[in-house]
Amino acid sequence: MNNEHGESMGELSRLVELVLDVAKSALEEQGTFLPGSLALDAAGKYAIGVAPHGGEDGLDFLKALRRT
């Protein structure tokens, strides 16, 4: 494994940890699972979203955000 690959895997691991922390916080605050999303572009910029409510309404909310 070359160094560049190792660095990429480290960055990916940190991003996954961040997403899991956001999901855990949302679960603790709401007491229920809420739909969430992660968007990552080619430059490495990311956005994490958690719907303010569950069910189809929550999924529709995240889909609408993705389109903007």
All heavy atoms as a GROMACS GRO file, in nm:
protein
  502
    1MET      N    1   0.086  -0.118   0.000
    1MET     CA    2   0.000   0.000   0.000
    1MET      C    3   0.090   0.123   0.000
    1MET      O    4   0.176   0.137   0.085
    1MET     CB    5  -0.092  -0.004   0.122
    1MET     CG    6  -0.175   0.119   0.137
    1MET     SD    7  -0.316   0.110   0.253
    1MET     CE    8  -0.249   0.045   0.401
    2ASN      N    9   0.069   0.214  -0.096
    2ASN     CA   10   0.152   0.333  -0.098
    2ASN      C   11   0.099   0.439  -0.002
    2ASN      O   12  -0.011   0.428   0.051
    2ASN     CB   13   0.164   0.388  -0.242
    2ASN     CG   14   0.031   0.437  -0.298
    2ASN    OD1   15  -0.055   0.485  -0.225
    2ASN    ND2   16   0.014   0.425  -0.428
    3ASN      N   17   0.180   0.540   0.020
    3ASN     CA   18   0.147   0.643   0.120
    3ASN      C   19   0.020   0.720   0.081
    3ASN      O   20  -0.061   0.753   0.167
    3ASN     CB   21   0.266   0.738   0.137
    3ASN     CG   22   0.250   0.827   0.257
    3ASN    OD1   23   0.196   0.784   0.359
    3ASN    ND2   24   0.296   0.949   0.246
    4GLU      N   25   0.004   0.750  -0.048
    4GLU     CA   26  -0.114   0.824  -0.092
    4GLU      C   27  -0.242   0.745  -0.062
    4GLU      O   28  -0.340   0.800  -0.016
    4GLU     CB   29  -0.104   0.854  -0.242
    4GLU     CG   30  -0.218   0.940  -0.293
    4GLU     CD   31  -0.201   0.972  -0.440
    4GLU    OE1   32  -0.089   1.008  -0.481
    4GLU    OE2   33  -0.302   0.962  -0.512
    5HIS      N   34  -0.237   0.616  -0.087
    5HIS     CA   35  -0.353   0.531  -0.058
    5HIS      C   36  -0.382   0.529   0.092
    5HIS      O   37  -0.496   0.538   0.134
    5HIS     CB   38  -0.330   0.389  -0.110
    5HIS     CG   39  -0.444   0.296  -0.083
    5HIS    ND1   40  -0.562   0.302  -0.153
    5HIS    CD2   41  -0.458   0.196   0.007
    5HIS    CE1   42  -0.644   0.209  -0.107
    5HIS    NE2   43  -0.583   0.143  -0.010
    6GLY      N   44  -0.277   0.518   0.171
    6GLY     CA   45  -0.292   0.517   0.317
    6GLY      C   46  -0.352   0.647   0.368
    6GLY      O   47  -0.437   0.646   0.457
    7GLU      N   48  -0.308   0.759   0.311
    7GLU     CA   49  -0.363   0.889   0.351
    7GLU      C   50  -0.510   0.899   0.314
    7GLU      O   51  -0.590   0.950   0.391
    7GLU     CB   52  -0.283   1.002   0.284
    7GLU     CG   53  -0.144   1.020   0.341
    7GLU     CD   54  -0.065   1.126   0.268
    7GLU    OE1   55  -0.124   1.202   0.188
    7GLU    OE2   56   0.057   1.133   0.290
    8SER      N   57  -0.545   0.850   0.194
    8SER     CA   58  -0.684   0.853   0.151
    8SER      C   59  -0.772   0.769   0.244
    8SER      O   60  -0.882   0.810   0.279
    8SER     CB   61  -0.699   0.801   0.008
    8SER     OG   62  -0.634   0.886  -0.083
    9MET      N   63  -0.722   0.652   0.282
    9MET     CA   64  -0.799   0.566   0.372
    9MET      C   65  -0.814   0.632   0.509
    9MET      O   66  -0.920   0.622   0.571
    9MET     CB   67  -0.732   0.430   0.386
    9MET     CG   68  -0.738   0.346   0.259
    9MET     SD   69  -0.905   0.321   0.197
    9MET     CE   70  -0.974   0.223   0.327
   10GLY      N   71  -0.711   0.702   0.554
   10GLY     CA   72  -0.720   0.774   0.681
   10GLY      C   73  -0.823   0.884   0.676
   10GLY      O   74  -0.901   0.903   0.770
   11GLU      N   75  -0.826   0.958   0.565
   11GLU     CA   76  -0.925   1.064   0.548
   11GLU      C   77  -1.066   1.006   0.544
   11GLU      O   78  -1.158   1.061   0.603
   11GLU     CB   79  -0.897   1.143   0.420
   11GLU     CG   80  -0.772   1.227   0.427
   11GLU     CD   81  -0.739   1.292   0.294
   11GLU    OE1   82  -0.824   1.291   0.203
   11GLU    OE2   83  -0.627   1.343   0.283
   12LEU      N   84  -1.081   0.897   0.473
   12LEU     CA   85  -1.212   0.831   0.465
   12LEU      C   86  -1.256   0.783   0.602
   12LEU      O   87  -1.373   0.801   0.640
   12LEU     CB   88  -1.207   0.716   0.365
   12LEU     CG   89  -1.337   0.640   0.343
   12LEU    CD1   90  -1.446   0.732   0.292
   12LEU    CD2   91  -1.314   0.526   0.244
   13SER      N   92  -1.166   0.725   0.678
   13SER     CA   93  -1.200   0.678   0.813
   13SER      C   94  -1.244   0.792   0.902
   13SER      O   95  -1.340   0.780   0.978
   13SER     CB   96  -1.079   0.607   0.876
   13SER     OG   97  -1.052   0.488   0.809
   14ARG      N   98  -1.175   0.906   0.893
   14ARG     CA   99  -1.213   1.023   0.973
   14ARG      C  100  -1.351   1.074   0.932
   14ARG      O  101  -1.432   1.114   1.017
   14ARG     CB  102  -1.108   1.133   0.962
   14ARG     CG  103  -0.980   1.101   1.039
   14ARG     CD  104  -0.885   1.218   1.044
   14ARG     NE  105  -0.830   1.252   0.913
   14ARG     CZ  106  -0.726   1.191   0.855
   14ARG    NH1  107  -0.667   1.091   0.917
   14ARG    NH2  108  -0.682   1.230   0.737
   15LEU      N  109  -1.380   1.073   0.803
   15LEU     CA  110  -1.510   1.118   0.755
   15LEU      C  111  -1.621   1.025   0.804
   15LEU      O  112  -1.726   1.071   0.850
   15LEU     CB  113  -1.511   1.127   0.603
   15LEU     CG  114  -1.638   1.180   0.538
   15LEU    CD1  115  -1.673   1.318   0.591
   15LEU    CD2  116  -1.622   1.183   0.387
   16VAL      N  117  -1.597   0.895   0.798
   16VAL     CA  118  -1.696   0.799   0.847
   16VAL      C  119  -1.719   0.819   0.997
   16VAL      O  120  -1.834   0.818   1.044
   16VAL     CB  121  -1.654   0.654   0.815
   16VAL    CG1  122  -1.740   0.553   0.889
   16VAL    CG2  123  -1.658   0.630   0.665
   17GLU      N  124  -1.614   0.840   1.073
   17GLU     CA  125  -1.628   0.865   1.217
   17GLU      C  126  -1.711   0.990   1.242
   17GLU      O  127  -1.798   0.992   1.330
   17GLU     CB  128  -1.491   0.880   1.281
   17GLU     CG  129  -1.416   0.750   1.296
   17GLU     CD  130  -1.277   0.768   1.354
   17GLU    OE1  131  -1.252   0.871   1.420
   17GLU    OE2  132  -1.194   0.679   1.334
   18LEU      N  133  -1.688   1.095   1.164
   18LEU     CA  134  -1.764   1.219   1.178
   18LEU      C  135  -1.912   1.195   1.149
   18LEU      O  136  -2.000   1.239   1.224
   18LEU     CB  137  -1.709   1.327   1.086
   18LEU     CG  138  -1.781   1.460   1.084
   18LEU    CD1  139  -1.780   1.525   1.223
   18LEU    CD2  140  -1.719   1.553   0.983
   19VAL      N  141  -1.940   1.123   1.041
   19VAL     CA  142  -2.080   1.094   1.005
   19VAL      C  143  -2.148   1.013   1.114
   19VAL      O  144  -2.262   1.040   1.152
   19VAL     CB  145  -2.086   1.021   0.868
   19VAL    CG1  146  -2.226   0.968   0.842
   19VAL    CG2  147  -2.042   1.113   0.758
   20LEU      N  148  -2.078   0.915   1.168
   20LEU     CA  149  -2.136   0.834   1.275
   20LEU      C  150  -2.160   0.918   1.401
   20LEU      O  151  -2.261   0.899   1.469
   20LEU     CB  152  -2.046   0.715   1.307
   20LEU     CG  153  -2.041   0.608   1.198
   20LEU    CD1  154  -1.939   0.500   1.235
   20LEU    CD2  155  -2.176   0.547   1.173
   21ASP      N  156  -2.072   1.011   1.431
   21ASP     CA  157  -2.093   1.101   1.545
   21ASP      C  158  -2.218   1.187   1.525
   21ASP      O  159  -2.297   1.207   1.618
   21ASP     CB  160  -1.972   1.191   1.568
   21ASP     CG  161  -1.854   1.118   1.630
   21ASP    OD1  162  -1.873   1.006   1.683
   21ASP    OD2  163  -1.742   1.173   1.625
   22VAL      N  164  -2.236   1.239   1.403
   22VAL     CA  165  -2.354   1.320   1.373
   22VAL      C  166  -2.480   1.235   1.387
   22VAL      O  167  -2.579   1.278   1.447
   22VAL     CB  168  -2.344   1.382   1.232
   22VAL    CG1  169  -2.476   1.444   1.190
   22VAL    CG2  170  -2.232   1.485   1.227
   23ALA      N  171  -2.478   1.114   1.334
   23ALA     CA  172  -2.594   1.024   1.342
   23ALA      C  173  -2.625   0.989   1.487
   23ALA      O  174  -2.742   0.989   1.528
   23ALA     CB  175  -2.569   0.898   1.261
   24LYS      N  176  -2.522   0.962   1.566
   24LYS     CA  177  -2.543   0.928   1.707
   24LYS      C  178  -2.604   1.046   1.782
   24LYS      O  179  -2.697   1.028   1.861
   24LYS     CB  180  -2.410   0.889   1.771
   24LYS     CG  181  -2.423   0.849   1.915
   24LYS     CD  182  -2.288   0.811   1.973
   24LYS     CE  183  -2.301   0.783   2.122
   24LYS     NZ  184  -2.171   0.756   2.183
   25SER      N  185  -2.554   1.166   1.756
   25SER     CA  186  -2.609   1.284   1.823
   25SER      C  187  -2.756   1.306   1.786
   25SER      O  188  -2.838   1.338   1.872
   25SER     CB  189  -2.528   1.408   1.785
   25SER     OG  190  -2.399   1.400   1.837
   26ALA      N  191  -2.787   1.288   1.657
   26ALA     CA  192  -2.926   1.305   1.614
   26ALA      C  193  -3.016   1.201   1.680
   26ALA      O  194  -3.126   1.233   1.723
   26ALA     CB  195  -2.935   1.295   1.461
   27LEU      N  196  -2.968   1.078   1.689
   27LEU     CA  197  -3.045   0.972   1.754
   27LEU      C  198  -3.069   1.004   1.902
   27LEU      O  199  -3.181   0.991   1.952
   27LEU     CB  200  -2.974   0.838   1.740
   27LEU     CG  201  -3.038   0.719   1.810
   27LEU    CD1  202  -3.178   0.692   1.755
   27LEU    CD2  203  -2.950   0.596   1.795
   28GLU      N  204  -2.965   1.050   1.970
   28GLU     CA  205  -2.979   1.084   2.113
   28GLU      C  206  -3.075   1.201   2.134
   28GLU      O  207  -3.155   1.201   2.228
   28GLU     CB  208  -2.842   1.116   2.172
   28GLU     CG  209  -2.754   0.993   2.185
   28GLU     CD  210  -2.611   1.026   2.224
   28GLU    OE1  211  -2.572   1.145   2.223
   28GLU    OE2  212  -2.536   0.931   2.255
   29GLU      N  213  -3.069   1.300   2.045
   29GLU     CA  214  -3.156   1.418   2.060
   29GLU      C  215  -3.301   1.386   2.028
   29GLU      O  216  -3.392   1.435   2.096
   29GLU     CB  217  -3.108   1.531   1.968
   29GLU     CG  218  -2.980   1.596   2.014
   29GLU     CD  219  -2.931   1.701   1.916
   29GLU    OE1  220  -3.011   1.749   1.832
   29GLU    OE2  221  -2.812   1.735   1.923
   30GLN      N  222  -3.324   1.306   1.924
   30GLN     CA  223  -3.460   1.280   1.878
   30GLN      C  224  -3.521   1.153   1.936
   30GLN      O  225  -3.641   1.135   1.933
   30GLN     CB  226  -3.463   1.271   1.725
   30GLN     CG  227  -3.420   1.397   1.655
   30GLN     CD  228  -3.515   1.512   1.680
   30GLN    OE1  229  -3.635   1.494   1.689
   30GLN    NE2  230  -3.461   1.632   1.691
   31GLY      N  231  -3.437   1.062   1.983
   31GLY     CA  232  -3.486   0.936   2.038
   31GLY      C  233  -3.535   0.839   1.932
   31GLY      O  234  -3.600   0.740   1.963
   32THR      N  235  -3.506   0.868   1.807
   32THR     CA  236  -3.546   0.781   1.698
   32THR      C  237  -3.448   0.798   1.583
   32THR      O  238  -3.375   0.897   1.576
   32THR     CB  239  -3.689   0.816   1.650
   32THR    OG1  240  -3.732   0.719   1.556
   32THR    CG2  241  -3.698   0.954   1.589
   33PHE      N  242  -3.447   0.700   1.494
   33PHE     CA  243  -3.361   0.708   1.377
   33PHE      C  244  -3.418   0.809   1.279
   33PHE      O  245  -3.537   0.808   1.250
   33PHE     CB  246  -3.349   0.572   1.309
   33PHE     CG  247  -3.273   0.579   1.180
   33PHE    CD1  248  -3.135   0.586   1.180
   33PHE    CD2  249  -3.340   0.582   1.060
   33PHE    CE1  250  -3.064   0.595   1.061
   33PHE    CE2  251  -3.270   0.591   0.940
   33PHE     CZ  252  -3.132   0.597   0.941
   34LEU      N  253  -3.333   0.898   1.230
   34LEU     CA  254  -3.373   0.994   1.128
   34LEU      C  255  -3.290   0.972   1.003
   34LEU      O  256  -3.172   0.938   1.011
   34LEU     CB  257  -3.352   1.137   1.178
   34LEU     CG  258  -3.434   1.177   1.300
   34LEU    CD1  259  -3.392   1.313   1.351
   34LEU    CD2  260  -3.581   1.176   1.265
   35PRO      N  261  -3.349   0.991   0.885
   35PRO     CA  262  -3.272   0.975   0.762
   35PRO      C  263  -3.158   1.075   0.758
   35PRO      O  264  -3.171   1.189   0.804
   35PRO     CB  265  -3.374   1.005   0.651
   35PRO     CG  266  -3.507   0.994   0.714
   35PRO     CD  267  -3.488   1.024   0.860
   36GLY      N  268  -3.047   1.033   0.703
   36GLY     CA  269  -2.932   1.122   0.690
   36GLY      C  270  -2.865   1.102   0.556
   36GLY      O  271  -2.894   1.007   0.483
   37SER      N  272  -2.776   1.194   0.524
   37SER     CA  273  -2.705   1.182   0.397
   37SER      C  274  -2.564   1.238   0.410
   37SER      O  275  -2.535   1.318   0.499
   37SER     CB  276  -2.780   1.256   0.286
   37SER     OG  277  -2.774   1.396   0.312
   38LEU      N  278  -2.479   1.194   0.320
   38LEU     CA  279  -2.343   1.244   0.308
   38LEU      C  280  -2.320   1.270   0.160
   38LEU      O  281  -2.343   1.182   0.078
   38LEU     CB  282  -2.242   1.141   0.360
   38LEU     CG  283  -2.096   1.167   0.327
   38LEU    CD1  284  -2.047   1.294   0.397
   38LEU    CD2  285  -2.011   1.049   0.365
   39ALA      N  286  -2.280   1.392   0.128
   39ALA     CA  287  -2.246   1.426  -0.011
   39ALA      C  288  -2.098   1.462  -0.014
   39ALA      O  289  -2.051   1.539   0.070
   39ALA     CB  290  -2.331   1.542  -0.059
   40LEU      N  291  -2.025   1.406  -0.109
   40LEU     CA  292  -1.882   1.428  -0.121
   40LEU      C  293  -1.852   1.461  -0.266
   40LEU      O  294  -1.894   1.388  -0.356
   40LEU     CB  295  -1.808   1.301  -0.078
   40LEU     CG  296  -1.658   1.302  -0.078
   40LEU    CD1  297  -1.605   1.401   0.025
   40LEU    CD2  298  -1.606   1.162  -0.047
   41ASP      N  299  -1.780   1.572  -0.290
   41ASP     CA  300  -1.747   1.606  -0.428
   41ASP      C  301  -1.603   1.564  -0.461
   41ASP      O  302  -1.529   1.517  -0.374
   41ASP     CB  303  -1.772   1.753  -0.458
   41ASP     CG  304  -1.676   1.849  -0.389
   41ASP    OD1  305  -1.572   1.805  -0.337
   41ASP    OD2  306  -1.705   1.970  -0.388
   42ALA      N  307  -1.564   1.580  -0.586
   42ALA     CA  308  -1.433   1.535  -0.632
   42ALA      C  309  -1.318   1.608  -0.564
   42ALA      O  310  -1.207   1.555  -0.555
   42ALA     CB  311  -1.423   1.552  -0.783
   43ALA      N  312  -1.343   1.727  -0.514
   43ALA     CA  313  -1.239   1.805  -0.446
   43ALA      C  314  -1.225   1.766  -0.299
   43ALA      O  315  -1.138   1.817  -0.229
   43ALA     CB  316  -1.270   1.955  -0.458
   44GLY      N  317  -1.312   1.677  -0.253
   44GLY     CA  318  -1.305   1.632  -0.114
   44GLY      C  319  -1.390   1.712  -0.018
   44GLY      O  320  -1.389   1.686   0.102
   45LYS      N  321  -1.466   1.808  -0.068
   45LYS     CA  322  -1.557   1.883   0.018
   45LYS      C  323  -1.679   1.798   0.044
   45LYS      O  324  -1.724   1.723  -0.042
   45LYS     CB  325  -1.597   2.015  -0.046
   45LYS     CG  326  -1.481   2.111  -0.060
   45LYS     CD  327  -1.527   2.243  -0.115
   45LYS     CE  328  -1.408   2.336  -0.126
   45LYS     NZ  329  -1.447   2.468  -0.173
   46TYR      N  330  -1.733   1.809   0.164
   46TYR     CA  331  -1.846   1.725   0.200
   46TYR      C  332  -1.953   1.804   0.274
   46TYR      O  333  -1.928   1.911   0.327
   46TYR     CB  334  -1.801   1.607   0.286
   46TYR     CG  335  -1.743   1.647   0.419
   46TYR    CD1  336  -1.825   1.666   0.530
   46TYR    CD2  337  -1.607   1.668   0.434
   46TYR    CE1  338  -1.772   1.706   0.651
   46TYR    CE2  339  -1.553   1.706   0.555
   46TYR     CZ  340  -1.636   1.725   0.664
   46TYR     OH  341  -1.584   1.764   0.783
   47ALA      N  342  -2.072   1.747   0.274
   47ALA     CA  343  -2.184   1.801   0.349
   47ALA      C  344  -2.257   1.684   0.412
   47ALA      O  345  -2.278   1.580   0.348
   47ALA     CB  346  -2.278   1.879   0.259
   48ILE      N  347  -2.292   1.700   0.539
   48ILE     CA  348  -2.364   1.597   0.612
   48ILE      C  349  -2.500   1.654   0.648
   48ILE      O  350  -2.509   1.767   0.696
   48ILE     CB  351  -2.290   1.557   0.741
   48ILE    CG1  352  -2.150   1.505   0.708
   48ILE    CG2  353  -2.369   1.455   0.821
   48ILE    CD1  354  -2.061   1.486   0.828
   49GLY      N  355  -2.605   1.578   0.625
   49GLY     CA  356  -2.739   1.624   0.658
   49GLY      C  357  -2.817   1.520   0.735
   49GLY      O  358  -2.802   1.401   0.712
   50VAL      N  359  -2.897   1.567   0.827
   50VAL     CA  360  -2.990   1.482   0.901
   50VAL      C  361  -3.126   1.548   0.891
   50VAL      O  362  -3.141   1.666   0.921
   50VAL     CB  363  -2.948   1.465   1.049
   50VAL    CG1  364  -3.050   1.381   1.123
   50VAL    CG2  365  -2.810   1.404   1.060
   51ALA      N  366  -3.225   1.472   0.847
   51ALA     CA  367  -3.359   1.527   0.833
   51ALA      C  368  -3.416   1.564   0.970
   51ALA      O  369  -3.387   1.497   1.069
   51ALA     CB  370  -3.451   1.426   0.764
   52PRO      N  371  -3.496   1.670   0.977
   52PRO     CA  372  -3.556   1.709   1.104
   52PRO      C  373  -3.670   1.619   1.148
   52PRO      O  374  -3.721   1.633   1.258
   52PRO     CB  375  -3.605   1.852   1.078
   52PRO     CG  376  -3.629   1.857   0.931
   52PRO     CD  377  -3.529   1.764   0.870
   53HIS      N  378  -3.711   1.527   1.062
   53HIS     CA  379  -3.818   1.433   1.096
   53HIS      C  380  -3.798   1.307   1.013
   53HIS      O  381  -3.726   1.306   0.915
   53HIS     CB  382  -3.956   1.494   1.071
   53HIS     CG  383  -3.962   1.579   0.949
   53HIS    ND1  384  -3.970   1.527   0.823
   53HIS    CD2  385  -3.958   1.714   0.934
   53HIS    CE1  386  -3.971   1.625   0.735
   53HIS    NE2  387  -3.963   1.739   0.800
   54GLY      N  388  -3.861   1.199   1.054
   54GLY     CA  389  -3.841   1.070   0.988
   54GLY      C  390  -3.939   1.041   0.879
   54GLY      O  391  -4.014   1.127   0.834
   55GLY      N  392  -3.938   0.918   0.834
   55GLY     CA  393  -4.032   0.870   0.734
   55GLY      C  394  -4.008   0.928   0.596
   55GLY      O  395  -3.903   0.982   0.566
   56GLU      N  396  -4.109   0.916   0.513
   56GLU     CA  397  -4.100   0.965   0.375
   56GLU      C  398  -4.077   1.116   0.371
   56GLU      O  399  -4.006   1.164   0.284
   56GLU     CB  400  -4.226   0.929   0.297
   56GLU     CG  401  -4.236   0.783   0.262
   56GLU     CD  402  -4.127   0.738   0.166
   56GLU    OE1  403  -4.096   0.811   0.069
   56GLU    OE2  404  -4.071   0.630   0.190
   57ASP      N  405  -4.136   1.190   0.465
   57ASP     CA  406  -4.116   1.334   0.468
   57ASP      C  407  -3.969   1.368   0.488
   57ASP      O  408  -3.916   1.461   0.428
   57ASP     CB  409  -4.199   1.400   0.578
   57ASP     CG  410  -4.348   1.396   0.548
   57ASP    OD1  411  -4.385   1.383   0.429
   57ASP    OD2  412  -4.426   1.406   0.643
   58GLY      N  413  -3.902   1.292   0.575
   58GLY     CA  414  -3.760   1.315   0.599
   58GLY      C  415  -3.676   1.285   0.477
   58GLY      O  416  -3.584   1.359   0.443
   59LEU      N  417  -3.708   1.175   0.408
   59LEU     CA  418  -3.635   1.141   0.286
   59LEU      C  419  -3.658   1.245   0.178
   59LEU      O  420  -3.565   1.285   0.108
   59LEU     CB  421  -3.677   1.003   0.237
   59LEU     CG  422  -3.630   0.886   0.321
   59LEU    CD1  423  -3.691   0.756   0.270
   59LEU    CD2  424  -3.480   0.877   0.325
   60ASP      N  425  -3.781   1.291   0.164
   60ASP     CA  426  -3.811   1.395   0.066
   60ASP      C  427  -3.736   1.523   0.096
   60ASP      O  428  -3.686   1.592   0.007
   60ASP     CB  429  -3.962   1.423   0.061
   60ASP     CG  430  -4.040   1.307   0.002
   60ASP    OD1  431  -3.979   1.220  -0.064
   60ASP    OD2  432  -4.163   1.303   0.024
   61PHE      N  433  -3.723   1.556   0.225
   61PHE     CA  434  -3.648   1.674   0.268
   61PHE      C  435  -3.503   1.664   0.222
   61PHE      O  436  -3.447   1.757   0.165
   61PHE     CB  437  -3.657   1.687   0.420
   61PHE     CG  438  -3.574   1.797   0.478
   61PHE    CD1  439  -3.620   1.927   0.478
   61PHE    CD2  440  -3.450   1.770   0.534
   61PHE    CE1  441  -3.544   2.030   0.531
   61PHE    CE2  442  -3.372   1.872   0.588
   61PHE     CZ  443  -3.420   2.002   0.586
   62LEU      N  444  -3.439   1.548   0.246
   62LEU     CA  445  -3.299   1.531   0.206
   62LEU      C  446  -3.282   1.533   0.054
   62LEU      O  447  -3.186   1.589   0.002
   62LEU     CB  448  -3.245   1.401   0.264
   62LEU     CG  449  -3.227   1.398   0.415
   62LEU    CD1  450  -3.184   1.259   0.460
   62LEU    CD2  451  -3.125   1.502   0.461
   63LYS      N  452  -3.376   1.474  -0.018
   63LYS     CA  453  -3.369   1.475  -0.164
   63LYS      C  454  -3.378   1.618  -0.217
   63LYS      O  455  -3.308   1.654  -0.311
   63LYS     CB  456  -3.480   1.390  -0.224
   63LYS     CG  457  -3.461   1.242  -0.203
   63LYS     CD  458  -3.582   1.165  -0.256
   63LYS     CE  459  -3.574   1.019  -0.221
   63LYS     NZ  460  -3.697   0.947  -0.263
   64ALA      N  461  -3.464   1.698  -0.158
   64ALA     CA  462  -3.478   1.837  -0.200
   64ALA      C  463  -3.350   1.915  -0.173
   64ALA      O  464  -3.308   1.996  -0.256
   64ALA     CB  465  -3.596   1.903  -0.130
   65LEU      N  466  -3.285   1.890  -0.062
   65LEU     CA  467  -3.158   1.958  -0.032
   65LEU      C  468  -3.051   1.920  -0.132
   65LEU      O  469  -2.970   2.003  -0.173
   65LEU     CB  470  -3.110   1.923   0.108
   65LEU     CG  471  -3.184   1.988   0.223
   65LEU    CD1  472  -3.125   1.939   0.356
   65LEU    CD2  473  -3.175   2.138   0.215
   66ARG      N  474  -3.050   1.795  -0.173
   66ARG     CA  475  -2.948   1.746  -0.265
   66ARG      C  476  -2.960   1.815  -0.401
   66ARG      O  477  -2.861   1.837  -0.470
   66ARG     CB  478  -2.961   1.595  -0.280
   66ARG     CG  479  -2.848   1.535  -0.359
   66ARG     CD  480  -2.860   1.386  -0.368
   66ARG     NE  481  -2.981   1.352  -0.442
   66ARG     CZ  482  -3.038   1.233  -0.435
   66ARG    NH1  483  -2.990   1.140  -0.359
   66ARG    NH2  484  -3.148   1.209  -0.506
   67ARG      N  485  -3.080   1.851  -0.438
   67ARG     CA  486  -3.102   1.913  -0.569
   67ARG      C  487  -3.060   2.059  -0.572
   67ARG      O  488  -3.046   2.115  -0.679
   67ARG     CB  489  -3.249   1.902  -0.606
   67ARG     CG  490  -3.289   1.763  -0.643
   67ARG     CD  491  -3.432   1.758  -0.694
   67ARG     NE  492  -3.488   1.630  -0.656
   67ARG     CZ  493  -3.593   1.612  -0.576
   67ARG    NH1  494  -3.657   1.715  -0.528
   67ARG    NH2  495  -3.633   1.492  -0.546
   68THR      N  496  -3.044   2.121  -0.457
   68THR     CA  497  -3.012   2.264  -0.454
   68THR      C  498  -2.864   2.289  -0.463
   68THR      O  499  -2.782   2.206  -0.451
   68THR     CB  500  -3.064   2.332  -0.327
   68THR    OG1  501  -3.006   2.270  -0.213
   68THR    CG2  502  -3.214   2.326  -0.322
   0.00000   0.00000   0.00000
